[in-house]
Amino acid sequence: MLWDVLNPERILLAASALGGAEVALRVGVDYAKQREVFGRPIGANQAIAFPLAQVKAKIELARLMLYKAAWSFDNRLPCGTEANIAKLTASQAAWEAADAAFQTHGGMAYSLEYPVARLLADARIGRIAPVTEELLLNHLATQVLGLPRSF
């Protein structure tokens, strides 16, 4: 099946997206620790800290699915579903990490001094290429859940 041939690619793309997510999270966390307003770091505010913490949890969940997909592939087990879920969750985590970093930086996110705008643009690519989230979800809906095709 065509999906099986693409398993290594989706696993690799998931790993790449996770790397981007980690970088974006680190950029956001570092800024939240360093930027001070009224004498204290902005990361001391729950409105800044909680979105970053939520992203960390999503990154770790995506990492577990990535490991499961890679382990299954290495052991020559079926892993199409795992590869799809790994790519889906990793690309979503990367987008959310970049968005949280962007939000943390506020208006400074547009500054060339910080790489945040570029991280957001790079994270967006992972959600659409080479397989869109909609195709991944369609596969999960029809092949895993047994729902009827929508097309």
ZADO-78352 format. One record per atom (N, C-alpha, C): atom name; x, y, z. Coordinates in Angstrom, 1 decimal. Each point is the difference from the previous one (the first is absolute). Example, Ala and Ser with C-alpha at 12.3 -4.5 7.8 and 13.67 -1.06 7.14 Angstrom:
BEGIN
+----+--------+--------+--------+
|  a |     xx |     yy |     zz |
+----+--------+--------+--------+
|  N |   13.2 |   -5.7 |    7.8 |
| CA |   -0.9 |    1.2 |    0.0 |
|  C |    0.9 |    1.2 |    0.0 |
|  N |   -0.4 |    1.1 |   -0.7 |
| CA |    0.9 |    1.1 |    0.0 |
|  C |   -0.8 |    1.1 |    0.8 |
+----+--------+--------+--------+
END
This chain:
BEGIN
+----+--------+--------+--------+
|  a |     xx |     yy |     zz |
+----+--------+--------+--------+
|  N |    0.8 |   -1.2 |    0.0 |
| CA |   -0.8 |    1.2 |    0.0 |
|  C |    0.9 |    1.2 |    0.0 |
|  N |   -0.5 |    1.1 |   -0.6 |
| CA |    0.8 |    1.2 |   -0.1 |
|  C |    0.3 |    0.6 |    1.3 |
|  N |   -0.9 |    0.0 |    0.9 |
| CA |    0.2 |    0.5 |    1.4 |
|  C |    1.3 |   -0.6 |    0.6 |
|  N |    0.1 |   -1.3 |   -0.2 |
| CA |    1.1 |   -0.7 |    0.7 |
|  C |    1.4 |    0.5 |   -0.5 |
|  N |    0.1 |    0.3 |   -1.3 |
| CA |    1.2 |    0.5 |   -0.6 |
|  C |    0.3 |    1.4 |    0.6 |
|  N |   -1.0 |    0.7 |    0.4 |
| CA |    0.2 |    1.4 |    0.6 |
|  C |    0.2 |    0.0 |    1.5 |
|  N |    0.0 |   -1.2 |    0.6 |
| CA |    0.1 |    0.0 |    1.5 |
|  C |    1.4 |    0.6 |    0.4 |
|  N |    1.1 |   -0.3 |   -0.5 |
| CA |    1.3 |    0.6 |    0.4 |
|  C |    0.0 |    1.5 |   -0.2 |
|  N |   -0.6 |    0.4 |   -1.1 |
| CA |   -0.1 |    1.5 |   -0.2 |
|  C |   -0.8 |    0.7 |    1.0 |
|  N |   -1.1 |   -0.5 |    0.4 |
| CA |   -0.9 |    0.6 |    1.0 |
|  C |    0.7 |   -0.1 |    1.4 |
|  N |    0.7 |   -1.0 |    0.3 |
| CA |    0.7 |   -0.1 |    1.2 |
|  C |    1.1 |    1.0 |    0.1 |
|  N |    0.7 |    0.1 |   -1.1 |
| CA |    1.1 |    1.0 |    0.0 |
|  C |   -0.5 |    1.4 |    0.1 |
|  N |   -1.1 |    0.3 |   -0.7 |
| CA |   -0.7 |    1.3 |    0.0 |
|  C |   -0.5 |    0.3 |    1.4 |
|  N |   -0.5 |   -1.0 |    0.7 |
| CA |   -0.4 |    0.2 |    1.4 |
|  C |    1.1 |    0.4 |    0.9 |
|  N |    1.2 |   -0.7 |   -0.2 |
| CA |    1.2 |    0.3 |    0.8 |
|  C |    0.4 |    1.4 |   -0.3 |
|  N |    0.0 |    0.4 |   -1.3 |
| CA |    0.4 |    1.4 |   -0.3 |
|  C |   -0.9 |    1.0 |    0.6 |
|  N |   -1.3 |   -0.2 |    0.0 |
| CA |   -1.0 |    0.9 |    0.6 |
|  C |    0.2 |    0.1 |    1.5 |
|  N |    0.3 |   -1.2 |    0.6 |
| CA |    0.3 |    0.1 |    1.4 |
|  C |    1.2 |    0.8 |    0.4 |
|  N |    1.0 |   -0.1 |   -0.9 |
| CA |    1.2 |    0.9 |    0.2 |
|  C |   -0.3 |    1.4 |   -0.1 |
|  N |   -0.9 |    0.4 |   -1.0 |
| CA |   -0.4 |    1.4 |   -0.1 |
|  C |   -0.9 |    0.4 |    1.2 |
|  N |   -0.8 |   -0.9 |    0.5 |
| CA |   -0.8 |    0.3 |    1.2 |
|  C |    0.9 |    0.3 |    1.2 |
|  N |    1.0 |   -0.8 |    0.2 |
| CA |    1.0 |    0.2 |    1.1 |
|  C |    0.7 |    1.3 |   -0.1 |
|  N |    0.4 |    0.4 |   -1.2 |
| CA |    0.6 |    1.3 |   -0.2 |
|  C |   -0.9 |    1.1 |    0.3 |
|  N |   -1.2 |   -0.1 |   -0.5 |
| CA |   -1.0 |    1.1 |    0.2 |
|  C |   -0.3 |    0.1 |    1.5 |
|  N |   -0.2 |   -1.1 |    0.7 |
| CA |   -0.3 |    0.0 |    1.4 |
|  C |    1.2 |    0.6 |    0.8 |
|  N |    1.2 |   -0.3 |   -0.4 |
| CA |    1.2 |    0.5 |    0.7 |
|  C |    0.0 |    1.5 |   -0.2 |
|  N |   -0.3 |    0.5 |   -1.2 |
| CA |    0.1 |    1.4 |   -0.3 |
|  C |   -1.1 |    0.7 |    0.9 |
|  N |   -1.2 |   -0.5 |    0.1 |
| CA |   -1.0 |    0.6 |    0.8 |
|  C |    0.3 |    0.0 |    1.5 |
|  N |    0.5 |   -1.2 |    0.5 |
| CA |    0.4 |   -0.1 |    1.4 |
|  C |    1.1 |    1.0 |    0.3 |
|  N |    1.0 |    0.0 |   -0.8 |
| CA |    1.2 |    0.9 |    0.3 |
|  C |   -0.5 |    1.5 |    0.1 |
|  N |   -0.8 |    0.4 |   -1.0 |
| CA |   -0.5 |    1.3 |    0.1 |
|  C |   -0.9 |    0.3 |    1.2 |
|  N |   -0.8 |   -1.0 |    0.4 |
| CA |   -0.9 |    0.1 |    1.2 |
|  C |    0.8 |    0.2 |    1.2 |
|  N |    1.2 |   -0.6 |    0.1 |
| CA |    0.9 |    0.0 |    1.1 |
|  C |    0.8 |    1.4 |    0.0 |
|  N |    0.3 |    0.5 |   -1.1 |
| CA |    0.9 |    1.2 |   -0.1 |
|  C |   -0.7 |    1.3 |    0.0 |
|  N |   -1.2 |    0.0 |   -0.6 |
| CA |   -0.8 |    1.3 |   -0.2 |
|  C |   -0.6 |    0.3 |    1.3 |
|  N |    0.3 |    1.2 |    0.5 |
| CA |   -0.6 |    0.4 |    1.3 |
|  C |   -0.9 |    1.2 |   -0.2 |
|  N |   -1.1 |   -0.1 |    0.7 |
| CA |   -1.0 |    1.1 |    0.0 |
|  C |   -0.4 |    0.2 |    1.5 |
|  N |    0.1 |    1.3 |    0.4 |
| CA |   -0.3 |    0.3 |    1.4 |
|  C |    0.9 |   -0.8 |    1.0 |
|  N |    1.2 |   -0.2 |   -0.4 |
| CA |    1.0 |   -0.6 |    0.9 |
|  C |    0.0 |   -1.5 |    0.1 |
|  N |   -0.8 |   -0.7 |   -0.8 |
| CA |    0.0 |   -1.4 |    0.0 |
|  C |   -0.1 |   -0.6 |   -1.4 |
|  N |    0.5 |   -1.2 |   -0.2 |
| CA |   -0.1 |   -0.7 |   -1.3 |
|  C |   -1.4 |   -0.2 |   -0.4 |
|  N |   -0.3 |    0.2 |   -1.3 |
| CA |   -1.4 |   -0.2 |   -0.4 |
|  C |   -0.4 |   -1.5 |    0.1 |
|  N |    0.9 |   -0.9 |    0.0 |
| CA |   -0.3 |   -1.4 |    0.2 |
|  C |   -0.6 |   -0.3 |    1.4 |
|  N |    0.1 |    0.9 |    0.9 |
| CA |   -0.6 |   -0.2 |    1.3 |
|  C |   -1.6 |    0.2 |   -0.1 |
|  N |   -0.5 |    0.4 |   -1.1 |
| CA |   -1.4 |    0.2 |   -0.2 |
|  C |   -0.6 |   -1.3 |   -0.6 |
|  N |   -1.1 |   -0.5 |    0.6 |
| CA |   -0.6 |   -1.2 |   -0.5 |
|  C |   -0.4 |    0.1 |   -1.5 |
|  N |   -0.4 |    1.2 |   -0.4 |
| CA |   -0.4 |    0.2 |   -1.4 |
|  C |    1.1 |   -0.2 |   -1.0 |
|  N |    1.2 |    0.1 |    0.5 |
| CA |    1.2 |   -0.3 |   -0.9 |
|  C |    0.5 |   -1.4 |    0.3 |
|  N |    0.0 |   -0.4 |    1.2 |
| CA |    0.6 |   -1.3 |    0.4 |
|  C |   -0.8 |   -1.2 |   -0.4 |
|  N |   -1.3 |    0.1 |    0.1 |
| CA |   -0.9 |   -1.2 |   -0.3 |
|  C |    0.0 |   -0.4 |   -1.4 |
|  N |   -0.1 |    1.0 |   -1.0 |
| CA |    0.1 |   -0.5 |   -1.4 |
|  C |    1.3 |   -0.7 |   -0.3 |
|  N |    1.1 |    0.5 |    0.6 |
| CA |    1.3 |   -0.6 |   -0.3 |
|  C |    0.0 |   -1.4 |    0.7 |
|  N |   -0.5 |   -0.1 |    1.1 |
| CA |   -0.1 |   -1.4 |    0.7 |
|  C |   -0.9 |   -0.9 |   -0.8 |
|  N |   -1.1 |    0.5 |   -0.5 |
| CA |   -0.9 |   -0.9 |   -0.8 |
|  C |    0.7 |   -0.5 |   -1.2 |
|  N |    0.8 |    0.9 |   -0.7 |
| CA |    0.8 |   -0.4 |   -1.2 |
|  C |    1.0 |   -1.1 |    0.4 |
|  N |    0.6 |    0.1 |    1.2 |
| CA |    1.0 |   -1.0 |    0.4 |
|  C |   -0.7 |   -1.3 |    0.1 |
|  N |   -1.2 |   -0.1 |    0.6 |
| CA |   -0.7 |   -1.2 |    0.1 |
|  C |   -0.3 |   -0.6 |   -1.4 |
|  N |   -0.4 |    0.8 |   -0.9 |
| CA |   -0.4 |   -0.5 |   -1.3 |
|  C |    1.3 |   -0.5 |   -0.8 |
|  N |    1.1 |    0.7 |    0.2 |
| CA |    1.2 |   -0.5 |   -0.6 |
|  C |    0.4 |   -1.4 |    0.5 |
|  N |   -0.1 |   -0.2 |    1.3 |
| CA |    0.3 |   -1.3 |    0.6 |
|  C |   -1.0 |   -1.1 |   -0.5 |
|  N |   -1.2 |    0.3 |   -0.1 |
| CA |   -1.0 |   -0.9 |   -0.6 |
|  C |    0.3 |   -0.4 |   -1.4 |
|  N |    0.4 |    1.0 |   -0.8 |
| CA |    0.3 |   -0.2 |   -1.4 |
|  C |    1.3 |   -0.9 |   -0.1 |
|  N |    0.9 |    0.3 |    0.9 |
| CA |    1.3 |   -0.8 |    0.0 |
|  C |   -0.3 |   -1.4 |    0.3 |
|  N |   -0.9 |   -0.3 |    0.9 |
| CA |   -0.3 |   -1.4 |    0.3 |
|  C |   -0.6 |   -0.7 |   -1.3 |
|  N |   -0.8 |    0.6 |   -0.7 |
| CA |   -0.6 |   -0.6 |   -1.2 |
|  C |    1.1 |   -0.1 |   -1.1 |
|  N |    0.9 |    0.9 |    0.0 |
| CA |    1.1 |   -0.1 |   -1.0 |
|  C |    0.8 |   -1.2 |    0.3 |
|  N |    0.4 |   -0.2 |    1.3 |
| CA |    0.8 |   -1.1 |    0.4 |
|  C |   -0.8 |   -1.3 |   -0.3 |
|  N |   -1.3 |   -0.1 |    0.2 |
| CA |   -0.7 |   -1.2 |   -0.2 |
|  C |    0.0 |   -0.3 |   -1.5 |
|  N |   -0.2 |    1.0 |   -0.9 |
| CA |    0.0 |   -0.2 |   -1.4 |
|  C |    1.4 |   -0.4 |   -0.5 |
|  N |    1.1 |    0.6 |    0.5 |
| CA |    1.3 |   -0.4 |   -0.4 |
|  C |    0.4 |   -1.4 |    0.5 |
|  N |   -0.4 |   -0.3 |    1.2 |
| CA |    0.2 |   -1.3 |    0.5 |
|  C |   -0.7 |   -1.1 |   -0.8 |
|  N |   -1.3 |    0.3 |   -0.3 |
| CA |   -0.7 |   -1.0 |   -0.9 |
|  C |    0.6 |   -0.1 |   -1.3 |
|  N |    0.4 |    1.1 |   -0.6 |
| CA |    0.7 |   -0.1 |   -1.3 |
|  C |    1.3 |   -0.8 |    0.0 |
|  N |    0.8 |    0.3 |    1.1 |
| CA |    1.3 |   -0.7 |    0.1 |
|  C |   -0.2 |   -1.5 |    0.2 |
|  N |   -1.2 |   -0.4 |    0.6 |
| CA |   -0.2 |   -1.4 |    0.3 |
|  C |   -1.0 |   -0.6 |   -1.1 |
|  N |   -0.1 |    0.7 |   -1.1 |
| CA |   -0.7 |   -0.5 |   -1.2 |
|  C |   -1.5 |   -0.4 |    0.4 |
|  N |   -0.6 |    0.9 |    0.8 |
| CA |   -1.4 |   -0.2 |    0.4 |
|  C |   -0.8 |    1.1 |   -0.8 |
|  N |   -1.2 |   -0.2 |   -0.2 |
| CA |   -0.9 |    1.0 |   -0.6 |
|  C |    0.1 |    1.3 |    0.8 |
|  N |    0.2 |    1.1 |   -0.6 |
| CA |    0.1 |    1.3 |    0.7 |
|  C |   -0.6 |    1.2 |   -0.7 |
|  N |   -0.8 |   -0.3 |   -1.0 |
| CA |   -0.6 |    1.1 |   -0.7 |
|  C |   -0.9 |    0.9 |    0.9 |
|  N |   -0.8 |   -0.6 |    0.9 |
| CA |   -0.8 |    0.8 |    0.9 |
|  C |    0.9 |    0.8 |    0.9 |
|  N |    1.0 |   -0.6 |    0.6 |
| CA |    0.9 |    0.6 |    0.9 |
|  C |    0.8 |    1.2 |   -0.7 |
|  N |    0.4 |   -0.3 |   -1.2 |
| CA |    0.8 |    1.0 |   -0.8 |
|  C |   -0.9 |    1.2 |   -0.2 |
|  N |   -1.3 |   -0.2 |   -0.4 |
| CA |   -0.9 |    1.1 |   -0.2 |
|  C |   -0.3 |    0.8 |    1.2 |
|  N |   -0.2 |   -0.7 |    1.2 |
| CA |   -0.2 |    0.7 |    1.2 |
|  C |    1.2 |    0.7 |    0.4 |
|  N |    1.2 |   -0.5 |   -0.2 |
| CA |    1.2 |    0.6 |    0.4 |
|  C |    0.2 |    1.3 |   -0.8 |
|  N |   -0.2 |    0.0 |   -1.3 |
| CA |    0.1 |    1.2 |   -0.8 |
|  C |   -1.1 |    1.0 |    0.4 |
|  N |   -1.2 |   -0.4 |    0.2 |
| CA |   -1.1 |    0.9 |    0.3 |
|  C |    0.3 |    0.7 |    1.3 |
|  N |    0.3 |   -0.8 |    1.1 |
| CA |    0.2 |    0.6 |    1.3 |
|  C |    1.3 |    0.9 |    0.1 |
|  N |    1.1 |   -0.5 |   -0.7 |
| CA |    1.2 |    0.8 |    0.0 |
|  C |   -0.1 |    1.3 |   -0.7 |
|  N |   -0.7 |    0.0 |   -1.2 |
| CA |   -0.2 |    1.2 |   -0.7 |
|  C |   -0.9 |    1.0 |    0.7 |
|  N |   -1.0 |   -0.6 |    0.7 |
| CA |   -0.9 |    0.9 |    0.8 |
|  C |    0.8 |    0.6 |    1.2 |
|  N |    0.8 |   -0.8 |    0.6 |
| CA |    0.8 |    0.4 |    1.2 |
|  C |    1.0 |    1.1 |   -0.5 |
|  N |    0.6 |   -0.2 |   -1.2 |
| CA |    0.9 |    1.1 |   -0.5 |
|  C |   -0.7 |    1.3 |   -0.2 |
|  N |   -1.2 |   -0.1 |   -0.6 |
| CA |   -0.8 |    1.2 |   -0.3 |
|  C |   -0.4 |    0.7 |    1.3 |
|  N |   -0.4 |   -0.8 |    1.0 |
| CA |   -0.4 |    0.6 |    1.3 |
|  C |    1.1 |    0.5 |    0.8 |
|  N |    1.2 |   -0.6 |   -0.2 |
| CA |    1.2 |    0.5 |    0.7 |
|  C |    0.4 |    1.3 |   -0.6 |
|  N |    0.0 |    0.1 |   -1.3 |
| CA |    0.4 |    1.2 |   -0.7 |
|  C |   -1.0 |    1.1 |    0.3 |
|  N |   -1.3 |   -0.3 |    0.1 |
| CA |   -1.0 |    1.0 |    0.3 |
|  C |    0.1 |    0.5 |    1.4 |
|  N |    0.3 |   -0.9 |    1.0 |
| CA |    0.2 |    0.3 |    1.4 |
|  C |    1.2 |    0.9 |    0.1 |
|  N |    1.1 |   -0.3 |   -0.7 |
| CA |    1.2 |    0.9 |    0.0 |
|  C |   -0.3 |    1.4 |   -0.6 |
|  N |   -0.8 |    0.0 |   -1.1 |
| CA |   -0.4 |    1.2 |   -0.6 |
|  C |   -0.8 |    0.9 |    1.0 |
|  N |   -1.0 |   -0.7 |    0.7 |
| CA |   -0.8 |    0.7 |    0.9 |
|  C |    0.8 |    0.5 |    1.2 |
|  N |    0.9 |   -0.8 |    0.4 |
| CA |    0.9 |    0.4 |    1.2 |
|  C |    0.8 |    1.3 |   -0.4 |
|  N |    0.5 |    0.1 |   -1.2 |
| CA |    0.8 |    1.1 |   -0.4 |
|  C |   -0.9 |    1.2 |   -0.3 |
|  N |   -1.3 |   -0.2 |   -0.2 |
| CA |   -0.9 |    1.2 |   -0.3 |
|  C |    0.5 |    0.7 |   -1.3 |
|  N |    0.0 |    1.3 |    0.1 |
| CA |    0.4 |    0.7 |   -1.2 |
|  C |    1.4 |   -0.2 |   -0.5 |
|  N |    0.9 |   -0.4 |    1.0 |
| CA |    1.4 |   -0.3 |   -0.4 |
|  C |    0.1 |   -1.2 |   -0.8 |
|  N |   -1.0 |   -0.8 |   -0.2 |
| CA |    0.1 |   -1.2 |   -0.8 |
|  C |    0.2 |    0.4 |   -1.5 |
|  N |   -0.3 |    1.1 |   -0.4 |
| CA |    0.2 |    0.5 |   -1.3 |
|  C |    1.4 |    0.5 |   -0.3 |
|  N |    0.7 |    0.3 |    1.1 |
| CA |    1.3 |    0.5 |   -0.1 |
|  C |    1.0 |   -1.0 |   -0.5 |
|  N |    0.9 |    0.5 |   -0.9 |
| CA |    1.0 |   -0.9 |   -0.5 |
|  C |    1.0 |   -0.4 |    1.0 |
|  N |    0.0 |    0.7 |    1.2 |
| CA |    0.9 |   -0.4 |    1.1 |
|  C |   -0.3 |   -1.4 |    0.5 |
|  N |   -1.3 |   -0.4 |   -0.1 |
| CA |   -0.4 |   -1.3 |    0.4 |
|  C |   -0.4 |   -0.9 |   -1.2 |
|  N |    0.2 |   -1.3 |    0.1 |
| CA |   -0.4 |   -0.9 |   -1.1 |
|  C |   -1.4 |   -0.4 |    0.0 |
|  N |   -0.9 |    0.6 |    0.7 |
| CA |   -1.3 |   -0.5 |    0.3 |
|  C |   -0.9 |   -0.1 |   -1.3 |
|  N |    0.0 |    1.1 |   -0.7 |
| CA |   -0.8 |    0.0 |   -1.2 |
|  C |    0.4 |   -1.2 |   -1.0 |
|  N |    1.3 |   -0.2 |   -0.1 |
| CA |    0.5 |   -1.1 |   -0.9 |
|  C |   -0.4 |   -1.3 |    0.6 |
|  N |    0.0 |   -0.2 |    1.3 |
| CA |   -0.4 |   -1.3 |    0.6 |
|  C |   -1.5 |   -0.3 |   -0.3 |
|  N |   -0.8 |    1.1 |    0.0 |
| CA |   -1.4 |   -0.2 |   -0.3 |
|  C |   -0.2 |   -0.4 |   -1.4 |
|  N |    0.7 |    0.6 |   -0.9 |
| CA |   -0.1 |   -0.3 |   -1.5 |
|  C |    0.5 |   -1.4 |   -0.2 |
|  N |    1.1 |   -0.4 |    0.6 |
| CA |    0.5 |   -1.4 |   -0.2 |
|  C |   -0.9 |   -1.0 |    0.6 |
|  N |   -0.7 |    0.3 |    1.1 |
| CA |   -0.9 |   -1.0 |    0.6 |
|  C |   -1.2 |   -0.2 |   -0.9 |
|  N |   -0.4 |    1.0 |   -0.7 |
| CA |   -1.2 |    0.0 |   -0.8 |
|  C |    0.2 |   -1.0 |   -1.2 |
|  N |    1.2 |   -0.1 |   -0.5 |
| CA |    0.3 |   -0.9 |   -1.1 |
|  C |   -0.3 |   -1.4 |    0.4 |
|  N |    0.4 |   -0.4 |    1.2 |
| CA |   -0.2 |   -1.4 |    0.5 |
|  C |   -1.4 |   -0.4 |    0.1 |
|  N |   -0.9 |    0.9 |    0.0 |
| CA |   -1.5 |   -0.3 |    0.1 |
|  C |   -0.6 |   -0.3 |   -1.3 |
|  N |    0.7 |    0.4 |   -1.1 |
| CA |   -0.6 |   -0.2 |   -1.3 |
|  C |    0.9 |   -0.9 |   -1.0 |
|  N |    1.2 |   -0.2 |    0.3 |
| CA |    0.9 |   -0.7 |   -0.9 |
|  C |    0.7 |   -1.1 |    0.7 |
|  N |    0.3 |   -1.1 |   -0.7 |
| CA |   -0.5 |   -0.3 |   -1.4 |
|  C |   -1.4 |   -0.6 |    0.1 |
|  N |   -0.4 |   -0.3 |    1.2 |
| CA |   -1.4 |   -0.6 |    0.2 |
|  C |   -0.7 |    1.0 |    0.9 |
|  N |   -1.2 |    0.4 |   -0.4 |
| CA |   -0.7 |    1.0 |    0.8 |
|  C |   -0.7 |   -0.7 |    1.2 |
|  N |   -0.3 |    0.8 |    1.0 |
| CA |   -0.7 |   -0.5 |    1.2 |
|  C |   -1.3 |   -0.7 |   -0.4 |
|  N |   -0.7 |    0.6 |   -1.0 |
| CA |   -1.3 |   -0.6 |   -0.4 |
|  C |    0.2 |   -1.4 |   -0.6 |
|  N |    1.0 |   -0.2 |   -0.7 |
| CA |    0.3 |   -1.4 |   -0.5 |
|  C |    0.3 |   -1.0 |    1.1 |
|  N |    0.8 |    0.5 |    1.0 |
| CA |    0.3 |   -0.9 |    1.1 |
|  C |   -1.3 |   -0.3 |    0.8 |
|  N |   -0.8 |    1.0 |    0.2 |
| CA |   -1.2 |   -0.2 |    0.8 |
|  C |   -1.0 |   -0.9 |   -0.8 |
|  N |    0.0 |    0.2 |   -1.3 |
| CA |   -0.9 |   -0.8 |   -0.9 |
|  C |    0.4 |   -1.5 |    0.1 |
|  N |    1.3 |   -0.2 |    0.0 |
| CA |    0.5 |   -1.4 |    0.2 |
|  C |   -0.4 |   -0.6 |    1.3 |
|  N |    0.2 |    0.8 |    1.1 |
| CA |   -0.4 |   -0.5 |    1.3 |
|  C |   -1.5 |   -0.2 |    0.1 |
|  N |   -0.8 |    0.9 |   -0.6 |
| CA |   -1.5 |   -0.2 |    0.1 |
|  C |   -0.4 |   -1.2 |   -0.8 |
|  N |    0.5 |   -0.2 |   -1.2 |
| CA |   -0.6 |   -1.1 |   -0.8 |
|  C |    0.7 |   -1.3 |    0.2 |
|  N |    1.3 |    0.0 |    0.2 |
| CA |    0.8 |   -1.3 |    0.1 |
|  C |    0.1 |   -0.5 |    1.4 |
|  N |    0.0 |    0.9 |    1.0 |
| CA |    0.2 |   -0.4 |    1.3 |
|  C |   -1.4 |   -0.1 |    0.8 |
|  N |   -0.8 |    1.1 |   -0.2 |
| CA |   -1.3 |    0.0 |    0.6 |
|  C |   -1.1 |   -0.7 |   -0.8 |
|  N |    0.3 |   -0.2 |   -1.2 |
| CA |   -1.0 |   -0.7 |   -0.9 |
|  C |   -1.2 |    0.9 |   -0.4 |
|  N |    0.2 |    1.3 |    0.1 |
| CA |   -1.1 |    0.9 |   -0.4 |
|  C |   -0.1 |    0.0 |   -1.5 |
|  N |   -1.2 |    0.3 |   -0.6 |
| CA |   -0.1 |    0.1 |   -1.4 |
|  C |    0.8 |    1.2 |   -0.6 |
|  N |    0.4 |   -0.2 |   -1.2 |
| CA |    0.8 |    1.1 |   -0.7 |
|  C |   -0.9 |    1.2 |   -0.2 |
|  N |    0.6 |    1.1 |    0.0 |
| CA |   -0.8 |    1.3 |   -0.2 |
|  C |    0.1 |    0.5 |   -1.4 |
|  N |    0.7 |   -0.8 |   -0.8 |
| CA |    0.1 |    0.5 |   -1.4 |
|  C |   -0.3 |   -1.2 |   -0.9 |
+----+--------+--------+--------+
END
